[in-house]
Amino acid sequence: MWREVLISLDPPIKPERSSLMARVGPQDTKPEMIVRRVLHSMGYRFRLQAKELPGRPDIVFRPRKKAIFVHGCFWHRHPGCRKATTPKTRTKFWEAKFSSNQARDEKVIIELDRIGWSCLVVWECETNNIEKLSEVLEEFLR
């Protein structure tokens, strides 16, 4: 049984865009799940979303005092990444939003460092190369 799928090439109108953006969740994202699978396959066990730590790191190794943040290239502005684009509409809003995200990220990492935690930021685009990702994670957790 075949179904015909209609795909609109027009950008979504405001209520549809709002609904689309609202579905972007803060945890269990595809890049985060990839990092978790790689860590698990390497034999590491960890905790998720440590509420007691600044910034609620995505992945936490409490005994080692190490935290991993898995950042989306779009939302956290990965320098030089093709995914770090700025929408053409409401550019002032988006630039302020992205600046706020970057300032918060920097503040959180400084605060974690101050209390003795090491942090690693894994970018969304870095999850495409599992072999390289494994090396980076192994080096960080060693």
N, C-alpha and C positions, 0 to 999 in steps of 0.2 A: 504494500500500500504506500503510495507516494503522496507527499504533501508538497504543495507549492509554497515556497517561502518568499515573501516579498521583503526586499531590503531597500530602505530609503537611503538615498545618497545625500539628502538634505540634512543639515545639522539639526539636532533635536531642539524642539521649541522649549521655552523656559520651564514649564512644569515637568516635562520629560527629562530635561537635563538635571533638574533638581532631584528628581527621583533616582536617576542614574548615579549622581554623585553621593546621594545618601546611602546607596548600597555598598560603597567602598568602606570596608571595615577596618578597624584599627589592629586586629589580630587575626591569626590564622590565614594570612595572605599566602598566595602561591609561593612567592620568594621565601617567606618565613618557613613554610612547610618543607621546601627544598633543603634549606639550611638544617632544619631539625632532622630530616631523614639522613642527611650526610653525617651529622654528628652521631646519630644513633647507630649508623652502620659502622662508624669508627670505634664504637664501644663506649662512647660518652653518655652519661646520664645527667640530666639538667632539670631545672625548674623553669616555668614560664611566667611571664608578666609579674615580676616581683613588686607587689604594691608598696612595700615598705621602702623601696629604693627610689631615689629621684629619677623621674622620667619613665618609670616602669619598664625596665629593659625587657626586650622580647625573650631573651634566653639568659639564664643566670646559672653560674657555677658557684654556689655559696662558699664551699670550703676553699676554693681557689681565689675567691674574691674577683671573679671575672664576669663581665657582662657583654652580651652581644646585642647590638641593635641592627635590625634588618630594615633598611631605609628604601623606600620607593624613589626612584630617580626623579620622577615628576614632582612629587610632593616635597622632597627634601633638597632638590636642586643639585644633583650630582654634577660636579664641574666637568665640562667637556662631553657629557653624555647626550646622545641624540634624543633621549626620552625627556630631557629637562627643557621642554618647550614652554612657552608662555602663550596662553590662549589669546586669540586676537580680539575678543570682546572683553570689556571691563578690565583692561590691562592694569590699571592703577590698583584695583581691588586685588588682583592676583599677585602683583609684585609685592604689595603689603603683606599678603598672606604668606608668600614664600619667604620673605624677609623675617617674618615672625617665627616661622618654622625653623629657619636656620639659626636664629638667635636663641631659641629655646633649646635646640639640639646642642649648641655650643655650651650653654649654661649648664645643662644636665651633665655633660661629659666632664666639665670642670668640677662640678659638685661631687660627682662619683670619684674622681681622681683625688679630691680633697679628703674624702673619707677612706681612701686606701684601695679603691677598686680600679682594675684595669678594664678598658673598654675597647671593643672592636666594632667598627661599622661595616656591615656587609651591604653593598649596594645591589639593588634589584638586578641590574645588568650583569653583575658578577656571578649570579646564580646560573648563568647559561653554561659556564665551563666548570663542570663538577670536579674535574681533576685539579684544576687550579684552586678552586674553592676549598677542597680537602687540604691542600698544602697550606693555605692561609690559616685555616682553622686549626690545623695540627700545630703550626708554629706559634699561634696565639696561646693555645692551651698547654703547650709544653712547659 
